[in-house]
Amino acid sequence: MRIKKELIIVFFIILFVLFLEIISNKISEQITNKILKEVDEVCEGIYVLKSLDDSGTLNEENKKNVENSLKKLMDLWFDKKKLLALFFEHNEIEKISRCMVIVYEDTKNNSFANALEAKNEMKYLLKYLNDKDELLIENIF
């Protein structure tokens, strides 16, 4: 009888842990998908700036619009970064923060090719966080 109780308790503990894991996965996935959506919007603006710069028709209004969307992205990231730090390793979060700053500074300094490279790395890292955090057999072992 005692072993039966212990097995039931262990079963409920395992269910509880799985439930918490699923909830944390959903929260982190929603946050990273929201950030990825913003990154894609900023990326489109950077591509436009790069093409305008290549053709020599870059103006300050276009650049200000992209810088504003970058500031919005950075505010979103630094706001959600604290919550993501609960789920992921801090060095991964810092890599994304570094890429975010590189994209912002390179866009500000008209180095659009470097900004796009850092943006690609940032997108990869954000997708990697989602893939790494999924509850799959290969991620468990």
N, C-alpha and C positions, 0 to 999 in steps of 0.2 A: 504494500500500500504506500509506503514511504517513497519508494522509487517511482511509483506512478505520479505522485504529487510533484516530485522533483522534475520529472520529465515534462509535466504540464507547465511548470514554472519556466523551465528552460525554453520550451516551445513559445510561450508568450513573450519572453524576453527577446528571442530571435525575431518574432513578428514585429515587436515594437521597434527594434533596431532597423529592420527593413523598411518599416513605415517612415521612420525619421530619415533614412537614406533617400527614399523616394521624394519626400518633401524637400529636402535640401537640394536634390538634383533639379527639381522643377524650379525652385527659386533661382538657383545659379544659372540655369538654362534661360529663364526669362530675362534675367539681367544681361547676360552676355549677348543674347539675341537682340535686345534693345540697343546695346552698344554697337553691335555689328551693323545694325541698320543705320545708325548715325555715322559710322565709319564709311559706309557705302555712299551716303549722301555727301560727306566731305570729300570723298575720293572723286566723285563726279566733278565737284568744284575745282579740285586740284588739276584734274585732267583738262578742264576748260582753261584754267590759268596757264598750264604748260603750253597748250596749243596757241593761246593768245600771245604768250611770251615768245614762242618760236616764230610767230608771224609778225611780231613787233607791235601788236596792237593792245598790249596789256595796259589797263588803266586802274587807277586806285579804287574805283567803285567796285569793280569785280573782285579785287583783292580784299577789300574790306568785307564784302559779303562772305567770302570763304573764311576769312579770319574770324568773323562772328560765328559762323557755324562750327569752326574749330574750337572756339571758346566754349560754345554750348556743349560740344562733345567732351571737352576737358572737364567742365563743371560736372557733367553727368558721370564721367569716369571717377573723378575724385570723390564724388558723393557716394557712389556705389562700391568703390574700392574697399571701404571699411567692412561692408557686408560680405564681399567676396573673400576677404581675408579670413573669414570664419571657415570657409569651405576649401580654400586652396593654399598651396605653399606660398610663402611671402616672396620668395625669389621670383616666382612666375608672375606675381602681381607687379613686382618692381620692374621686370622686363617690359611689361605692357606699359607701365607708366613712363619708362624711358623712351619707348617708341612714340608714345603720345607727345612727349615734349619735343622729340626730334622732328616729328611731322609739323608741329606748330612752329618751331623756330626756323626750319628749312623753308616752310611756306612763307613765313614773314621775310626771310632773306632771299626770296626768289630762287631758291635751289629746289625746284619742283621734282626733279628726278630723284634726288635723295629723299624727299618727302614721300614720294610714291613707294620707294623701296622700304622705308620704315613703316609705311601704312600696310604694305603686304606682310611684313613680319608681324605687325600688330594683329592683323586679321588671322594669320596662322596661329598665333599664340592664343587668341580668344577661342578659336575653333578647337584647338588642342585642349583647352580647359574643359570644354563641353565633352569632348570625346573621352578624355581621361576620367572624368567624373561619372560617366554612365555606369549603370549597374549591369555589367556584362561578365560572362565567365572569364574572358581573357583579362579583364581589369581586376578581377578578384585574385587571381593567381599570379 
